[in-house]
């Protein structure tokens, strides 16, 4: 992947993360229901935690977008966002007995792939900068 493709991939990950953050902030039950199960997602405490995750994803996504052209900070923001995806995947696998199977599989796959892509992009950005 050349520099243009690398930048586009980084932008897509950042924009997707920011959009997910907005969606979770706006509709925490609807967005997290498949991941956590509808009955869990409807709990007020879970909705509050979901909003916190939404805010985190919005902030990380914007951080990735804002630092995309910074050769020092861009790769670091990508790595920070990838680390949060890795933790999301691990936490989901750890809690798998209490979550819907489809939610565990989907979240582990998406968050795991986003973590791998983010770390790869971070590494490539660091080497090209």
Residue, then its C-alpha position, 0 to 999 in steps of 0.5 A: x500500500x502506497x502513501x495515498x492508500x495508507x493515508x486513506x486507510x487511516x482516514x477510514x478507520x478514524x472516521x468510522x470510529x468517530x461515526x461509531x462514537x456518535x451513534x453510541x452517544x445518540x442511541x446506546x441501547x440500539x447500537x450496543x444491543x447486539x453486542x451486549x444483548x438487548x436486556x443488558x443494553x437496556x440497563x441504565x448503568x450499561x447505557x451510561x458505560x456505553x456513552x462513555x465508550x461512545x465518547x472515547x471512540x469519538x475522541x479517538x476517531x477525531x484524534x486520528x483525523x486531526x493528527x493524520x498528517x503529523x508524522x510524529x503524532x499520527x502513528x501514535x494516535x493510530x496505535x492508541x486507537x488500535x489498542x482500544x480496539x484490542x482491549x474491546x475484543x479481549x474484554x468481549x471474549x472474557x465476558x463471553x459467557x454473559x453475552x450473546x454468541x453472535x455479539x461476541x463473534x461479531x465484536x471480536x472479529x470487528x474489533x480484532x480486525x480494526x486493532x490489527x489494521x490500526x497497528x499495521x497502519x501505525x507501524x507503516x506511518x511511523x516508518x514513512x515519516 
